[in-house]
């Protein structure tokens, strides 16, 4: 599995994503954007030369709450948590949903990341809840 938005000249519009994603995954991506917009979040696509890939920040005002990436297998949402707030997430009932949705959890010293593959409505809702959880953190 690897990211597929490698062409810097091809901005990730819905039309361009339709070339890379299955109809089901494209629909889940569109639903994800709808959910994010309903929470007053914006996506901000940028091409990152270090990874040679397009990624989208999930922003609330200027606060980065997470990332959207497009893979051969579909859409993924990645949210980072500092070591300081990680125990709050682990103690929250949301953590069981994260584990149930086959999320990848990586602990790298001071920064922990949760990567949720958006495969169905349940994983989509879990990803949105995770972004909402991060927004509420102080």
C-alpha positions as CSV (number, residue, x, y, z in Angstrom):
1,X,0.0,0.0,0.0
2,X,1.3,3.4,-0.9
3,X,0.0,6.9,-1.5
4,X,-1.1,7.5,-5.1
5,X,-1.3,11.2,-5.5
6,X,2.3,11.6,-6.8
7,X,1.8,14.1,-9.7
8,X,2.4,17.6,-8.5
9,X,0.5,19.0,-11.6
10,X,-2.6,17.0,-10.8
11,X,-4.5,18.9,-8.0
12,X,-6.7,16.4,-6.0
13,X,-10.1,17.6,-7.2
14,X,-13.0,15.2,-6.9
15,X,-12.7,14.6,-10.7
16,X,-9.0,13.8,-10.4
17,X,-9.6,11.5,-7.4
18,X,-12.3,9.6,-9.4
19,X,-9.4,8.4,-11.7
20,X,-7.7,6.8,-8.7
21,X,-10.4,5.7,-6.3
22,X,-13.2,3.1,-6.6
23,X,-16.7,4.5,-6.7
24,X,-17.2,3.4,-3.1
25,X,-14.0,5.0,-1.9
26,X,-14.8,8.2,-3.8
27,X,-18.2,8.3,-2.2
28,X,-16.7,7.8,1.3
29,X,-14.2,10.6,0.6
30,X,-17.1,13.0,-0.4
31,X,-19.0,12.0,2.7
32,X,-15.9,12.7,4.8
33,X,-15.7,16.2,3.3
34,X,-19.3,16.8,4.0
35,X,-19.0,15.8,7.6
36,X,-15.9,17.9,8.1
37,X,-17.5,20.9,6.5
38,X,-20.6,20.5,8.8
39,X,-18.2,20.8,11.7
40,X,-16.7,24.0,10.2
41,X,-13.4,22.3,9.2
42,X,-11.7,22.9,5.9
43,X,-9.4,20.7,3.9
44,X,-6.2,22.3,2.6
45,X,-4.4,20.3,-0.1
46,X,-0.7,20.8,-0.6
47,X,2.0,18.9,-2.5
48,X,4.8,17.9,-0.2
49,X,8.1,17.5,-2.1
50,X,9.8,15.6,0.7
51,X,7.2,12.7,0.3
52,X,6.4,13.5,-3.3
53,X,2.7,13.3,-2.5
54,X,-0.4,15.4,-2.0
55,X,-1.8,15.6,1.5
56,X,-4.6,17.6,2.9
57,X,-4.6,19.3,6.3
58,X,-7.9,19.2,8.2
59,X,-8.1,22.7,9.6
60,X,-10.3,24.5,12.1
61,X,-9.5,28.2,11.7
62,X,-5.7,27.9,11.8
63,X,-5.4,24.8,14.0
64,X,-4.3,21.6,12.2
65,X,-6.5,18.8,13.5
66,X,-5.3,16.0,11.2
67,X,-4.5,14.9,7.7
68,X,-6.2,13.3,4.7
69,X,-4.2,11.0,2.4
70,X,-5.2,9.0,-0.6
71,X,-3.8,5.4,-1.0
72,X,-4.2,2.6,-3.4
73,X,-6.6,1.1,-0.9
74,X,-8.7,4.3,-0.4
75,X,-8.8,7.3,1.9
76,X,-7.0,7.6,5.3
77,X,-7.3,10.1,8.1
78,X,-4.2,10.6,10.3
79,X,-4.4,12.5,13.6
80,X,-1.4,13.3,15.8
81,X,-1.4,13.6,19.6
82,X,1.3,14.8,22.0
83,X,2.5,12.5,24.8
84,X,0.8,14.9,27.2
85,X,-2.8,14.4,25.8
86,X,-2.4,10.7,24.7
87,X,-3.8,9.4,28.1
88,X,-7.0,11.4,27.6
89,X,-7.6,9.6,24.3
90,X,-6.7,6.2,25.6
91,X,-9.2,6.7,28.5
92,X,-12.0,7.9,26.2
93,X,-14.6,5.4,24.9
94,X,-13.6,6.6,21.4
95,X,-10.3,4.6,21.8
96,X,-12.2,1.3,21.6
97,X,-13.8,2.4,18.3
98,X,-10.4,3.3,17.0
99,X,-9.1,-0.2,17.7
100,X,-12.2,-1.8,16.3
101,X,-11.7,0.1,13.0
102,X,-8.3,-1.4,12.4
103,X,-6.6,1.9,12.9
104,X,-2.8,2.0,12.9
105,X,-1.4,3.4,16.2
106,X,2.2,4.5,16.2
107,X,4.0,5.9,19.3
108,X,7.1,7.8,18.4
109,X,8.4,9.3,21.6
110,X,6.7,12.7,22.1
111,X,4.2,12.3,19.2
112,X,1.6,9.5,18.8
113,X,-0.4,9.0,15.6
114,X,-3.7,7.3,14.8
115,X,-4.2,6.4,11.2
116,X,-7.7,5.3,10.3
117,X,-8.5,3.8,6.9
118,X,-12.0,5.0,5.8
119,X,-13.6,1.7,4.6
120,X,-17.2,2.1,5.6
121,X,-19.6,4.4,7.6
122,X,-18.3,3.2,10.9
123,X,-14.7,4.0,10.2
124,X,-15.8,7.4,8.6
125,X,-17.7,8.3,11.8
126,X,-14.8,7.2,14.0
127,X,-12.4,9.4,12.0
128,X,-14.7,12.4,12.4
129,X,-15.1,11.7,16.1
130,X,-11.3,11.6,16.4
131,X,-10.9,15.0,14.7
132,X,-13.6,16.4,16.9
133,X,-11.9,15.0,20.0
134,X,-8.6,16.7,19.0
135,X,-10.4,20.0,18.5
136,X,-11.8,19.9,22.0
137,X,-8.3,19.3,23.6
138,X,-6.7,22.2,25.3
